[in-house]
Amino acid sequence: MIHALISDYTDFITIQRSMDYKTLFFLLVFTAFSFNASRSETVSFEEFAGASDDVQRTILANAFRERISHAQNLYYRNAIEHEGRKNDNGREGEILGKGNLRVFSHWQLGMDYKIRREAYLNDPNAPPQVSNNYWDAREGVLRGTFRSEDMPGRVFGRIDTQYNSVLGFNDCFAFLLVGGGSEADGRAPDLYLFPHLIENESGWVIACLSEEGKIQLSFEFEPKGAFWEGDSTGKRTLVLAPDKSFMPVMGLMRRTTKLDDGELFWKEESFYVEESQLVAHVWMPTKLKYVARQSSPEILTDFDIKRSNISEISHGNVTRADVTLTFSEGTEVVDVINGISYKTDARGEPILSTIVPLYDLDPSHANMQLPEPPDRTINWVLIVIGIVLIILGLYIYFRKRYAS
């Protein structure tokens, strides 16, 4: 700690010699703010606009790092309303259809998290399908459960190294968090906003929007993920609110790539913050609109719109118990890692007599719906046939013996 402070002091002296006093003043103001993160004060637009480019970058980087730290102990409950709208010359037209209501509860602790999804598939007043998804970032293991009123009394479980998109991939608020520290958690790292911003800090282009009193930040990047490998480009543009600890209030990400046939494919994702609140010491969106569209070469697709409504959000209250899963008694588990399925006892452990190997396991199926355990009827048939053959063999043996 002392060595780190000495190093910081040495760097500070070096910076001090290379800056004018006005620039140094702004840096000192923001440094004081950063060391007292429990306060809701922030740098004003005028102060930010008057600072040098280096200081502006430092201010934004510190604000984003504070958001990353803040997001590592966060709970929220988010209701997602989904709809499609016709593309009317680049504008949102008539409604084409509405999706089912989905409610996500998210507990984040470091890189570990739990996602609970309630899916109201048909009748919003009927009991939902409920799934729970626990991601252990250190082990790189996901444990999940799934139950539906269509199969009362049955709970399915899964242990895997791959994220299961069925369990909670559509929570459009999660991009404001920190993810699971790996592409294996199902989302490419560049989908997580603030870690992606820090990763691309050297490419930032900053502009002060005087009329709006907002900051525009843009940068180009190389998209990540298997689909975007090869000749792909990306650009991200954000509008930040200095009076709300540089919370992004609007954003656009566009990625493009060339398909095998040479055609250009692009995807655009944008968001608009409609309401926000102070959560501990950081401003967070509580109502936002997420819009996605993409090209099917030379044809613009319609608008895919999700509206996010945060009913509960808190910081600092998530514990290890919140992100740890113990299977309930009778859960029918598919363990992809060990290649077995089984039912659990009262402690959540496998019942030995129920363990069955998974045959012809294809790891690419990891993102499919949680499967039911293999049908054990054939096992009982084989057992019965075996017993019959044994009895028949004994009968023939003793018959021949007594006949002789």
C-alpha positions as CSV (number, residue, x, y, z in Angstrom):
1,M,0.0,0.0,0.0
2,I,2.8,2.4,0.9
3,H,4.7,1.6,-2.2
4,A,1.6,2.2,-4.3
5,L,1.1,5.6,-2.6
6,I,4.7,6.6,-3.3
7,S,4.3,5.5,-6.9
8,D,1.1,7.6,-7.2
9,Y,2.8,10.6,-5.6
10,T,5.7,10.3,-8.0
11,D,3.3,10.1,-11.0
12,F,1.5,13.1,-9.5
13,I,4.6,15.2,-9.4
14,T,5.5,14.3,-13.0
15,I,1.9,15.3,-14.1
16,Q,2.1,18.5,-12.1
17,R,5.2,19.6,-13.9
18,S,3.6,19.0,-17.3
19,M,0.3,20.8,-16.6
20,D,-0.8,24.3,-16.3
21,Y,-2.5,25.4,-13.0
22,K,-6.0,25.4,-14.4
23,T,-5.7,21.9,-15.7
24,L,-4.2,20.8,-12.4
25,F,-7.1,22.4,-10.5
26,F,-9.7,20.4,-12.4
27,L,-7.8,17.1,-11.8
28,L,-7.5,17.9,-8.1
29,V,-11.2,18.6,-7.8
30,F,-12.1,15.3,-9.5
31,T,-9.5,13.3,-7.5
32,A,-11.0,14.6,-4.3
33,F,-14.5,13.5,-5.5
34,S,-13.2,10.1,-6.5
35,F,-11.8,9.4,-3.0
36,N,-15.2,10.2,-1.5
37,A,-17.3,7.9,-3.5
38,S,-20.2,7.9,-1.0
39,R,-21.0,11.5,-2.0
40,S,-23.4,12.3,-4.9
41,E,-21.4,15.3,-6.1
42,T,-19.9,15.3,-9.6
43,V,-18.1,17.5,-12.0
44,S,-20.3,20.1,-13.7
45,F,-20.5,20.4,-17.5
46,E,-18.7,23.7,-17.4
47,E,-15.9,22.3,-15.4
48,F,-15.5,19.3,-17.7
49,A,-15.7,21.4,-20.8
50,G,-13.0,23.7,-19.5
51,A,-10.6,20.9,-18.7
52,S,-7.9,19.6,-21.1
53,D,-8.3,16.4,-23.1
54,D,-6.1,14.4,-20.7
55,V,-8.1,15.5,-17.7
56,Q,-11.4,14.8,-19.4
57,R,-10.2,11.3,-20.1
58,T,-9.1,10.8,-16.5
59,I,-12.5,12.1,-15.2
60,L,-14.5,9.7,-17.5
61,A,-12.2,6.7,-16.8
62,N,-12.6,7.2,-13.1
63,A,-16.4,7.5,-13.4
64,F,-16.6,4.3,-15.4
65,R,-14.3,2.4,-13.1
66,E,-16.5,3.6,-10.2
67,R,-19.6,2.2,-12.0
68,I,-17.8,-1.2,-12.6
69,S,-17.0,-1.3,-8.8
70,H,-20.6,-0.3,-7.9
71,A,-22.0,-3.0,-10.2
72,Q,-20.1,-5.8,-8.4
73,N,-22.6,-5.8,-5.6
74,L,-26.0,-5.0,-7.1
75,Y,-29.5,-6.4,-7.0
76,Y,-32.4,-5.4,-9.2
77,R,-35.8,-6.6,-10.4
78,N,-36.6,-5.8,-14.0
79,A,-39.8,-6.3,-16.0
80,I,-39.2,-6.6,-19.8
81,E,-42.0,-5.8,-22.2
82,H,-41.2,-6.9,-25.8
83,E,-42.7,-5.7,-29.1
84,G,-41.9,-5.6,-32.8
85,R,-42.6,-2.6,-34.9
86,K,-42.6,-2.1,-38.7
87,N,-39.7,-0.3,-40.3
88,D,-41.3,2.8,-41.8
89,N,-38.5,4.4,-43.8
90,G,-36.1,4.1,-40.9
91,R,-38.7,5.1,-38.2
92,E,-40.7,3.0,-35.9
93,G,-44.1,2.2,-37.5
94,E,-47.1,0.2,-36.5
95,I,-46.9,-2.6,-34.0
96,L,-46.4,-6.0,-35.6
97,G,-46.7,-8.0,-32.4
98,K,-46.0,-8.2,-28.7
99,G,-43.9,-10.7,-26.8
100,N,-44.5,-12.3,-23.5
101,L,-43.8,-10.5,-20.3
102,R,-40.5,-11.6,-18.6
103,V,-39.4,-10.5,-15.2
104,F,-35.7,-10.8,-14.2
105,S,-34.3,-10.7,-10.7
106,H,-30.5,-10.3,-10.8
107,W,-28.0,-10.7,-7.9
108,Q,-24.4,-9.7,-8.8
109,L,-21.4,-10.4,-6.5
110,G,-18.1,-9.7,-8.1
111,M,-18.1,-11.7,-11.3
112,D,-20.6,-14.3,-9.9
113,Y,-24.3,-13.8,-10.4
114,K,-27.7,-15.4,-10.0
115,I,-30.5,-14.6,-12.5
116,R,-34.1,-15.6,-11.8
117,R,-36.4,-15.4,-14.8
118,E,-40.2,-15.5,-14.6
119,A,-41.7,-16.0,-18.0
120,Y,-45.4,-15.4,-18.5
121,L,-45.9,-17.2,-21.7
122,N,-49.6,-16.9,-22.4
123,D,-51.8,-15.7,-19.6
124,P,-50.1,-12.9,-17.5
125,N,-52.3,-14.0,-14.5
126,A,-51.2,-17.6,-14.7
127,P,-48.2,-19.0,-12.8
128,P,-45.0,-18.3,-14.8
129,Q,-42.2,-20.6,-15.9
130,V,-39.4,-20.0,-13.4
131,S,-35.7,-20.6,-14.0
132,N,-32.7,-19.8,-11.9
133,N,-29.3,-19.4,-13.3
134,Y,-26.1,-19.4,-11.1
135,W,-22.8,-18.5,-12.7
136,D,-19.6,-19.2,-10.8
137,A,-16.9,-17.2,-12.6
138,R,-13.9,-18.8,-10.8
139,E,-15.0,-22.3,-11.7
140,G,-16.4,-21.3,-15.0
141,V,-19.5,-23.4,-14.1
142,L,-23.2,-22.7,-14.5
143,R,-25.8,-24.3,-12.3
144,G,-29.4,-23.8,-13.3
145,T,-33.0,-24.9,-12.4
146,F,-36.2,-24.8,-14.4
147,R,-39.8,-25.5,-13.5
148,S,-43.1,-25.1,-15.3
149,E,-46.7,-25.3,-14.2
150,D,-47.2,-27.6,-17.3
151,M,-45.2,-30.2,-15.3
152,P,-46.3,-29.7,-11.7
153,G,-44.1,-31.1,-9.0
154,R,-41.1,-31.5,-11.3
155,V,-37.9,-29.4,-11.2
156,F,-35.1,-29.8,-13.7
157,G,-31.5,-28.9,-13.1
158,R,-28.4,-28.4,-15.2
159,I,-24.7,-28.2,-14.6
160,D,-22.7,-26.9,-17.5
161,T,-19.7,-24.8,-18.6
162,Q,-21.8,-22.9,-21.1
163,Y,-24.4,-20.3,-20.4
164,N,-28.0,-21.5,-21.2
165,S,-29.7,-18.7,-23.1
166,V,-33.1,-20.1,-22.2
167,L,-32.6,-19.1,-18.6
168,G,-32.1,-15.3,-18.9
169,F,-30.2,-14.1,-21.9
170,N,-32.9,-11.5,-22.8
171,D,-32.3,-9.1,-19.8
172,C,-31.4,-6.0,-21.7
173,F,-30.5,-4.2,-18.4
174,A,-27.6,-6.6,-17.8
175,F,-25.3,-4.8,-20.3
176,L,-24.8,-2.1,-17.6
177,L,-23.1,-4.7,-15.3
178,V,-19.8,-6.5,-15.4
179,G,-20.7,-9.9,-16.8
180,G,-19.2,-13.2,-15.7
181,G,-15.6,-12.5,-16.7
182,S,-15.7,-14.9,-19.7
183,E,-17.3,-15.4,-23.1
184,A,-18.5,-18.7,-21.7
185,D,-21.2,-16.9,-19.7
186,G,-23.0,-16.4,-23.0
187,R,-22.4,-12.8,-23.8
188,A,-19.5,-11.4,-25.8
189,P,-17.4,-9.1,-23.6
190,D,-18.1,-6.1,-25.8
191,L,-21.8,-6.2,-24.9
192,Y,-20.9,-5.1,-21.3
193,L,-20.7,-1.4,-21.6
194,F,-18.3,-0.1,-18.9
195,P,-15.6,-2.8,-19.1
196,H,-15.8,-2.3,-22.9
197,L,-15.3,1.5,-22.5
198,I,-12.2,1.0,-20.3
199,E,-10.8,-1.5,-22.7
200,N,-11.0,1.0,-25.6
201,E,-10.0,4.1,-23.6
202,S,-7.1,4.9,-26.0
203,G,-9.6,5.3,-28.9
204,W,-12.0,7.7,-27.2
205,V,-13.2,10.8,-29.1
206,I,-14.8,13.2,-26.7
207,A,-17.1,16.1,-27.6
208,C,-18.9,18.6,-25.4
209,L,-22.5,19.3,-26.4
210,S,-23.0,22.8,-25.1
211,E,-26.7,23.2,-25.9
212,E,-27.7,19.9,-24.2
213,G,-25.1,20.2,-21.4
214,K,-24.1,16.6,-22.2
215,I,-20.9,14.8,-23.2
216,Q,-20.6,12.7,-26.3
217,L,-18.1,9.8,-26.3
218,S,-17.4,7.6,-29.3
219,F,-14.8,5.1,-30.4
220,E,-14.3,2.3,-32.9
221,F,-13.6,-1.3,-31.9
222,E,-13.1,-4.8,-33.3
223,P,-16.2,-6.9,-32.5
224,K,-15.8,-10.1,-30.5
225,G,-17.5,-13.4,-30.8
226,A,-17.5,-16.2,-33.3
227,F,-20.0,-14.6,-35.7
228,W,-17.9,-11.4,-35.9
229,E,-14.5,-13.1,-36.7
230,G,-12.8,-11.9,-39.8
231,D,-13.5,-8.6,-41.6
232,S,-15.6,-6.9,-39.0
233,T,-15.8,-3.4,-37.6
234,G,-17.7,-1.7,-34.7
235,K,-18.4,1.7,-33.5
236,R,-20.0,2.9,-30.2
237,T,-21.4,6.3,-29.4
238,L,-22.7,7.5,-26.1
239,V,-24.3,10.6,-24.6
240,L,-23.3,11.1,-20.9
241,A,-24.9,13.3,-18.2
242,P,-22.3,15.0,-16.1
243,D,-24.9,16.0,-13.5
244,K,-25.6,12.3,-12.9
245,S,-22.1,10.9,-12.4
246,F,-21.6,10.6,-16.2
247,M,-24.5,8.1,-16.5
248,P,-25.0,7.2,-20.2
249,V,-28.5,8.5,-21.2
250,M,-28.3,7.4,-24.8
251,G,-26.2,5.0,-26.7
252,L,-25.7,3.3,-30.1
253,M,-23.5,0.4,-31.1
254,R,-23.2,-0.7,-34.7
255,R,-21.3,-3.8,-35.8
256,T,-20.7,-4.8,-39.4
257,T,-19.1,-7.9,-41.1
258,K,-18.9,-9.5,-44.5
259,L,-20.7,-12.8,-45.0
260,D,-19.3,-15.7,-46.9
261,D,-21.0,-14.6,-50.0
262,G,-19.4,-11.1,-49.7
263,E,-22.5,-9.3,-48.7
264,L,-22.3,-6.7,-45.9
265,F,-24.2,-7.6,-42.7
266,W,-24.8,-5.0,-39.9
267,K,-26.5,-4.9,-36.5
268,E,-27.5,-1.8,-34.6
269,E,-28.4,-1.7,-30.9
270,S,-29.4,1.5,-29.2
271,F,-30.8,2.5,-25.8
272,Y,-32.5,5.5,-24.3
273,V,-32.8,6.2,-20.6
274,E,-36.2,7.6,-19.6
275,E,-36.0,7.6,-15.8
276,S,-33.1,7.1,-13.3
277,Q,-32.4,7.3,-9.6
278,L,-29.5,7.5,-7.2
279,V,-28.5,4.0,-6.0
280,A,-26.1,4.5,-3.1
281,H,-23.7,7.0,-4.7
282,V,-24.2,6.2,-8.4
283,W,-27.0,7.3,-10.7
284,M,-28.6,4.3,-12.4
285,P,-31.3,4.0,-15.1
286,T,-34.7,2.6,-13.8
287,K,-36.6,2.9,-17.1
288,L,-35.0,2.5,-20.5
289,K,-35.8,1.6,-24.0
290,Y,-33.6,-0.9,-26.0
291,V,-33.9,-1.1,-29.7
292,A,-32.2,-3.6,-32.0
293,R,-32.3,-4.0,-35.8
294,Q,-30.1,-5.7,-38.3
295,S,-29.7,-6.1,-42.1
296,S,-30.6,-9.2,-44.0
297,P,-28.4,-8.2,-46.9
298,E,-30.0,-5.2,-48.7
299,I,-33.2,-5.5,-46.6
300,L,-33.7,-3.5,-43.5
301,T,-35.4,-5.5,-40.7
302,D,-38.2,-4.3,-38.5
303,F,-37.5,-2.8,-35.0
304,D,-37.1,-5.2,-32.1
305,I,-38.0,-3.2,-29.0
306,K,-37.6,-4.0,-25.3
307,R,-38.8,-1.7,-22.5
308,S,-37.1,-2.2,-19.2
309,N,-38.8,-1.2,-16.0
310,I,-36.8,-1.5,-12.8
311,S,-39.1,-1.9,-9.7
312,E,-36.3,-2.7,-7.2
313,I,-32.6,-1.8,-7.2
314,S,-30.1,-1.7,-4.4
315,H,-26.3,-1.7,-3.8
316,G,-24.1,-3.5,-1.3
317,N,-26.7,-6.0,0.1
318,V,-25.8,-9.1,-2.0
319,T,-24.2,-12.0,-0.1
320,R,-22.6,-15.2,-1.1
321,A,-25.7,-17.1,-0.2
322,D,-27.6,-15.1,-2.9
323,V,-25.4,-16.5,-5.7
324,T,-25.0,-20.1,-4.5
325,L,-27.3,-22.9,-5.6
326,T,-28.2,-26.1,-3.8
327,F,-30.6,-28.3,-5.7
328,S,-33.9,-29.1,-3.9
329,E,-34.9,-32.7,-3.1
330,G,-36.1,-34.5,-6.2
331,T,-34.5,-32.2,-8.8
332,E,-33.9,-34.0,-12.1
333,V,-30.3,-32.9,-12.9
334,V,-28.4,-33.2,-16.2
335,D,-24.7,-32.8,-15.4
336,V,-23.1,-32.1,-18.7
337,I,-19.6,-31.8,-17.2
338,N,-19.6,-35.3,-15.8
339,G,-21.8,-36.8,-18.4
340,I,-24.6,-38.1,-16.1
341,S,-28.1,-37.4,-15.1
342,Y,-29.7,-38.1,-11.7
343,K,-32.2,-37.1,-9.0
344,T,-31.2,-35.3,-5.8
345,D,-31.7,-36.2,-2.2
346,A,-32.7,-33.9,0.6
347,R,-29.1,-32.5,0.7
348,G,-29.1,-31.7,-3.0
349,E,-26.7,-34.6,-3.7
350,P,-27.1,-37.3,-6.3
351,I,-29.1,-40.4,-5.4
352,L,-26.7,-43.2,-6.5
353,S,-29.5,-45.5,-7.7
354,T,-30.8,-42.8,-10.1
355,I,-27.5,-42.0,-11.9
356,V,-27.6,-42.7,-15.6
357,P,-24.8,-41.9,-18.2
358,L,-25.6,-39.3,-20.9
359,Y,-24.9,-41.1,-24.2
360,D,-23.8,-39.3,-27.4
361,L,-23.4,-36.0,-25.6
362,D,-22.9,-33.1,-28.0
363,P,-21.4,-30.0,-26.2
364,S,-23.0,-27.8,-28.8
365,H,-26.4,-28.6,-27.3
366,A,-25.4,-26.7,-24.1
367,N,-27.6,-23.7,-25.0
368,M,-30.7,-25.8,-25.7
369,Q,-33.7,-26.0,-23.4
370,L,-33.0,-27.9,-20.2
371,P,-33.6,-31.5,-21.3
372,E,-35.5,-34.1,-19.2
373,P,-33.4,-37.0,-17.9
374,P,-33.2,-40.0,-20.2
375,D,-36.2,-42.3,-20.2
376,R,-35.4,-45.1,-17.8
377,T,-38.3,-47.4,-19.0
378,I,-35.9,-49.3,-21.2
379,N,-33.7,-50.0,-18.2
380,W,-36.6,-51.7,-16.4
381,V,-37.5,-53.7,-19.5
382,L,-34.0,-55.0,-19.7
383,I,-34.0,-55.9,-16.0
384,V,-37.3,-57.8,-16.4
385,I,-36.1,-59.6,-19.5
386,G,-32.9,-60.6,-17.6
387,I,-34.9,-61.9,-14.6
388,V,-37.2,-63.9,-16.9
389,L,-34.2,-65.4,-18.7
390,I,-32.5,-66.4,-15.4
391,I,-35.7,-68.0,-14.2
392,L,-36.1,-69.8,-17.5
393,G,-32.5,-71.0,-17.4
394,L,-32.9,-72.4,-13.9
395,Y,-36.1,-74.1,-14.8
396,I,-34.5,-75.9,-17.8
397,Y,-31.5,-76.8,-15.7
398,F,-33.4,-78.4,-12.8
399,R,-35.8,-80.1,-15.2
400,K,-33.0,-81.8,-17.0
401,R,-31.3,-82.7,-13.8
402,Y,-34.4,-84.4,-12.3
403,A,-35.3,-86.1,-15.6
404,S,-31.9,-87.8,-15.6
